[in-house]
């Protein structure tokens, strides 16, 4: 299930409530989100939104995967 632009915008607004000093750094994404371009799609340019997660087991194991396109090891996401 894809995340909606409204959910992305809400998460960004909540983030900026805690870190208002980053508003200038995030002004372009805020402006682009207001145009409603389906930013969860990889086909959206100049920006799209993805998420990642760190899955940790115990004190020393972290799940990483090899990215098919880039051939590098990363945390799971999408």
C-alpha positions in Angstrom: 0.0 0.0 0.0 1.4 3.4 -1.0 1.5 6.2 1.4 -0.5 9.3 0.5 0.9 12.8 0.0 -1.3 13.9 2.9 0.4 11.4 5.2 3.8 12.5 4.0 2.8 16.1 4.6 1.5 15.3 8.1 4.7 13.5 9.0 6.8 16.4 7.7 4.7 18.9 9.6 5.1 16.9 12.8 8.8 16.6 12.3 9.1 20.4 11.8 7.1 21.0 15.1 10.0 19.2 16.9 12.8 20.6 14.7 11.7 24.1 13.5 15.3 25.1 12.8 15.2 22.7 9.8 12.3 24.5 8.1 14.6 26.3 5.6 16.4 23.0 4.8 13.0 21.4 4.1 11.3 24.3 2.3 11.6 22.7 -1.2 10.0 19.4 -0.2 7.2 21.3 1.7 6.6 23.4 -1.4 6.6 20.4 -3.8 4.2 18.5 -1.5 1.7 21.3 -1.8 1.5 20.6 -5.5 0.1 17.1 -4.9 2.3 15.0 -7.2 2.1 11.5 -5.6 5.5 11.6 -4.0 5.4 7.9 -2.9 5.9 7.0 -6.6 9.4 6.5 -7.9 8.3 8.2 -11.0 7.8 11.5 -9.3 10.5 14.1 -10.0 12.3 16.1 -8.7 11.5 14.3 -5.5 10.0 11.1 -4.2 9.6 9.7 -0.7 10.7 6.3 0.6 11.3 4.9 4.0 13.8 2.6 5.6 14.0 0.6 8.7 16.7 -0.9 10.9 15.7 -4.3 12.3 17.9 -5.2 15.2 18.1 -8.5 17.1 19.9 -8.6 20.4 22.8 -6.4 20.8 24.7 -7.1 17.6 22.6 -8.2 14.7 21.2 -5.8 12.1 19.2 -7.0 9.0 20.7 -5.6 5.8 19.9 -6.5 2.2 21.7 -6.2 -1.1 20.1 -3.6 -3.3 19.4 -5.3 -6.7 19.9 -2.2 -8.8 22.8 -0.6 -6.9 24.6 -3.7 -5.8 25.3 -2.3 -2.3 24.1 -3.4 1.1 21.4 -1.3 2.7 18.7 -1.4 5.4 15.3 -2.7 4.2 13.0 0.0 2.8 10.9 1.1 -0.1 
